[in-house]
Amino acid sequence: MYPYSSKSLKALLDVMVEMVEDDNFPADYDYCVTVLETPPAIFPNEISYDQKFNNKGTPQEVGQQMVVWPRSIIVFVQWANLQGDKQTYNPAFINKVRKAAGKGIEAVSDNIHTPMSTLTGHWIFPITREFDLPYVKRVYASNSSAERLKKFKWTNWIVDRIDNAYKQNLNLSVQVQHYGGSNSRYFKNGNNSPTSFNWRDTNLCWTNDAFYHAHLYEEAATWQEQNDKEGVGNPKAKFSEQDHRVLWGSYDLDLSSNHQYYYDSEEKYQRLCQIKNHYDPLGVFTPNRFCIGLPPEDKQPRRIGFAGLKKVTIPKPHKNHEERFWEMVSMQKEFGKPIPLWHTWCS
């Protein structure tokens, strides 16, 4: 875990582009870069849905401690020696990631053997995950070559977009993960596969959630729309010439009208619709419109109105991200007081 900086984030993503450049990159390595920040409490009287209907009590009442973190970069990287104990570990790739990230703290050391059964648990935040703020979601899948990503300066662009969101006081949860290469199981398992998984030629996957206080909805929506316009779906797009989406709500809440962004062939989508309608003709397992087998719905206005909310100036913290990060590193554990996110891994 590292204090956020534009320079470090770009360097870490440049390492990922190098992975894309090597089509024979070993499948033993998994690499994901995450950017997070604790949402600022702007309006003491602004009650979210989660807060209004929370029946669990306060953290102190249920014996839990509030988990906090400054704006941070979290790096997940592992080597899985898929060929067994005869493989010899080479730390060169992990060291390259370390050099790109700069000074930080490590929850797991590559100097100590850690079983995969334990290691995979570190990819999950071991805390209760309640989303107190609404968000506008995007998840893009890219099959762009490293040459194309470099040509359109994707790593520069994505860092600029993240910094632009922070200037507008949006709260982000961003993840970029390497998927591809000829050795990728996601790619290999797609050969003649009858499953509904799509975009098997994906190299990189980019999750981009913009959380916002109600008065900043327009800023969040406009920011994501610019990511759509500049990032995907056109010959000059920074991330992917094709517009490939993943997960609920990443393009639209009506899957039937927009399935071409989620399914890589019309034949596959229609086949799945037939299966769904055969086994669920009454729509018992159709909780909302983001489901296959439904007729397209008339397009509804996307934007939400928040009447009567004034824009405010959010006060800047007295300390920058790096100062806050290292201050939290030195925090002592004390029951009933907030604890840094990384203590939930290391405790």
Rosetta blueprint (number, residue, H / E / L):
1 M L
2 Y E
3 P E
4 Y L
5 S L
6 S H
7 K H
8 S H
9 L H
10 K H
11 A H
12 L H
13 L H
14 D H
15 V H
16 M H
17 V H
18 E H
19 M H
20 V H
21 E H
22 D L
23 D L
24 N L
25 F L
26 P L
27 A L
28 D L
29 Y E
30 D E
31 Y E
32 C E
33 V E
34 T E
35 V E
36 L E
37 E L
38 T L
39 P L
40 P L
41 A L
42 I L
43 F L
44 P L
45 N L
46 E L
47 I L
48 S L
49 Y H
50 D H
51 Q H
52 K H
53 F L
54 N L
55 N L
56 K L
57 G L
58 T L
59 P L
60 Q L
61 E L
62 V L
63 G L
64 Q L
65 Q L
66 M L
67 V E
68 V E
69 W L
70 P L
71 R L
72 S E
73 I E
74 I E
75 V E
76 F E
77 V E
78 Q E
79 W E
80 A L
81 N L
82 L L
83 Q L
84 G L
85 D L
86 K L
87 Q L
88 T L
89 Y L
90 N L
91 P L
92 A H
93 F H
94 I H
95 N H
96 K H
97 V H
98 R H
99 K H
100 A H
101 A H
102 G L
103 K L
104 G L
105 I L
106 E L
107 A L
108 V L
109 S L
110 D L
111 N L
112 I L
113 H L
114 T L
115 P L
116 M H
117 S H
118 T H
119 L H
120 T H
121 G H
122 H H
123 W H
124 I L
125 F L
126 P L
127 I L
128 T L
129 R L
130 E L
131 F L
132 D L
133 L L
134 P L
135 Y E
136 V E
137 K E
138 R E
139 V E
140 Y E
141 A E
142 S E
143 N L
144 S L
145 S L
146 A H
147 E H
148 R H
149 L H
150 K H
151 K H
152 F L
153 K L
154 W H
155 T H
156 N H
157 W H
158 I H
159 V H
160 D H
161 R H
162 I H
163 D H
164 N H
165 A H
166 Y H
167 K H
168 Q L
169 N L
170 L L
171 N E
172 L E
173 S E
174 V E
175 Q E
176 V E
177 Q E
178 H E
179 Y L
180 G L
181 G L
182 S L
183 N L
184 S L
185 R H
186 Y H
187 F H
188 K H
189 N L
190 G L
191 N L
192 N L
193 S L
194 P L
195 T L
196 S L
197 F L
198 N L
199 W L
200 R L
201 D L
202 T L
203 N L
204 L E
205 C E
206 W E
207 T E
208 N E
209 D E
210 A E
211 F E
212 Y L
213 H L
214 A H
215 H H
216 L H
217 Y H
218 E H
219 E H
220 A H
221 A H
222 T H
223 W H
224 Q H
225 E H
226 Q H
227 N H
228 D H
229 K H
230 E H
231 G H
232 V E
233 G L
234 N L
235 P L
236 K L
237 A L
238 K L
239 F L
240 S E
241 E L
242 Q L
243 D L
244 H E
245 R E
246 V L
247 L L
248 W L
249 G L
250 S L
251 Y L
252 D L
253 L L
254 D L
255 L L
256 S H
257 S H
258 N H
259 H H
260 Q H
261 Y H
262 Y L
263 Y L
264 D L
265 S L
266 E H
267 E H
268 K H
269 Y H
270 Q H
271 R H
272 L H
273 C H
274 Q H
275 I H
276 K H
277 N H
278 H H
279 Y H
280 D L
281 P L
282 L L
283 G L
284 V L
285 F L
286 T L
287 P L
288 N L
289 R L
290 F L
291 C L
292 I L
293 G L
294 L L
295 P L
296 P L
297 E L
298 D L
299 K L
300 Q L
301 P L
302 R L
303 R L
304 I L
305 G L
306 F L
307 A L
308 G L
309 L L
310 K L
311 K L
312 V L
313 T L
314 I L
315 P L
316 K L
317 P L
318 H L
319 K L
320 N L
321 H H
322 E H
323 E H
324 R H
325 F H
326 W H
327 E H
328 M H
329 V H
330 S L
331 M L
332 Q L
333 K L
334 E L
335 F L
336 G L
337 K L
338 P L
339 I E
340 P E
341 L L
342 W L
343 H H
344 T H
345 W H
346 C H
347 S L
